[in-house]
Amino acid sequence: MNKEKIWLSSPHMGGKEREFVTEAFDSNWVAPLGPNVDGFEKDLATFTGTGYAAALSSGTAAIHLSLIMLGVSAGDYVICQSFTFSASANPIVYQGATPVFIDSEKDTWNMSPEYLEAALQDLKSKGIKPKAIIPVHLYGMPAKMDEILKIAAAYEVPIIEDAAEALGSSLNGKACGSFSNFGVLSFNGNKIITTSGGGALISNKEEHIKMARFLSTQARDNAPHYQHSHIGYNYRMSNIAAGIGRGQMLVLQDRVNQRRKNYEFYKTHLAGFDGIAFLEENSGAFSNRWLTCISVDPAKTKGGISREDIRLALDAENIESRPLWKPMHLQPVFANAPFYGDGTAEKLFENGLCLPSGSNLSQEDLNRVIQVMKSVLS
Ligand SMILES: *Cc1c(COP(=O)(O)O)cnc(C)c1O
């Protein structure tokens, strides 16, 4: 294949990252602590408005520590959005607890408040009180937080907000990840900004962030020797990675703007084609448009073209696209977990496609993608 590869979403450096990393080398802060870690945490806390942040080795670690802080242990139940990446649910099992999966609703593709309530009611009737609820702002689209928070409060279950894909997104002006006491961010290589790999816990409660820092550095008690009264983890972010993060924070707004432009481009150029639907923003919602997602209805497209037809046509031109996340309740590893829903997420998985969405795509790249799509759909 000689055509240059177009990736779904690849790292996009701004330029200043190298300076922060060089500073770390020059001052020998090559460790999981240092001025870049402090600076990056400050940037995140300020940007999201939470006030406090702990920089960690991954978003998965942030979810795991949140569950630990909420006391989740063997035999417990934790409610989780089914339509998500497996990292939202895996830490539940690390703790020996059982995930309970909730279907999506059609407006945002995120946790259905209706089925959340049905699950809480049903569990209550069985004498079960779940330890946490994990809604996700998938693909950067804010979940219906007002409804979810209200239901969670009524049943007195705390929320861990998985905003791993939603840095830069907001709902009624409030940043995704700042709606509960536990907000999760990820800076993996394909996210809207990257530290090559990393994550953060954000919170408006300083004690949670202090505890996250303590647990993520092997839970060392305050003593001259190494004294431990808790089980600890090695989950802290390195000062090198945090240097990349500080540089990336300087261009975050540009990255959001560029990804939103990608979405507008695709939407404009595919407007005339029947059977192609886009994920739209509800009133008050602002999506970072991490990935542009479409759903393809083969009953309505010309010639019955399906999601797979489009994906394979793009692949043949060396263009990466990807089916939407396969819901967790359909994953072999979670086959025995309870599920509440009506098949919405399953349908999205069947018909949905993520299009190349990097902030570093050139106009030429976007034209190449749209040309292939138009030719398959005509
Ligand atoms: C990426 C991602 C995570 C995990 O983040 P890592 O930093 O890769 O551990 C969690 N949830 C969702 C929805 C994600 O997309």
The ligand as a Tripos MOL2 file, in Angstrom:
@<TRIPOS>MOLECULE
LIG
   15    15     1     0     0
SMALL
NO_CHARGES

@<TRIPOS>ATOM
      1 C1         -9.1630    5.8160   27.6160 C.3       1 LIG1
      2 C2        -10.3040    5.5370   28.4850 C.ar      1 LIG1
      3 C3        -10.1520    5.1360   29.8250 C.ar      1 LIG1
      4 C4         -8.8470    4.7350   30.4380 C.3       1 LIG1
      5 O1         -7.8290    5.5970   30.3240 O.3       1 LIG1
      6 P1         -6.3070    5.0430   30.2790 P.3       1 LIG1
      7 O2         -5.5310    6.2990   30.5290 O.co2     1 LIG1
      8 O3         -6.1060    4.4810   28.9120 O.co2     1 LIG1
      9 O4         -6.1520    4.0490   31.3540 O.co2     1 LIG1
     10 C5        -11.2840    4.9930   30.6090 C.ar      1 LIG1
     11 N1        -12.5120    5.2000   30.1150 N.ar      1 LIG1
     12 C6        -12.7090    5.5670   28.8260 C.ar      1 LIG1
     13 C7        -14.0910    5.8050   28.3670 C.3       1 LIG1
     14 C8        -11.6130    5.7240   27.9680 C.ar      1 LIG1
     15 O5        -11.8240    6.0470   26.6920 O.3       1 LIG1
@<TRIPOS>BOND
     1     1     2 1
     2     2     3 ar
     3     2    14 ar
     4     3     4 1
     5     3    10 ar
     6     4     5 1
     7     5     6 1
     8     6     7 2
     9     6     8 1
    10     6     9 1
    11    10    11 ar
    12    11    12 ar
    13    12    13 1
    14    12    14 ar
    15    14    15 1
@<TRIPOS>SUBSTRUCTURE
     1 LIG1         1 GROUP 0 **** ****
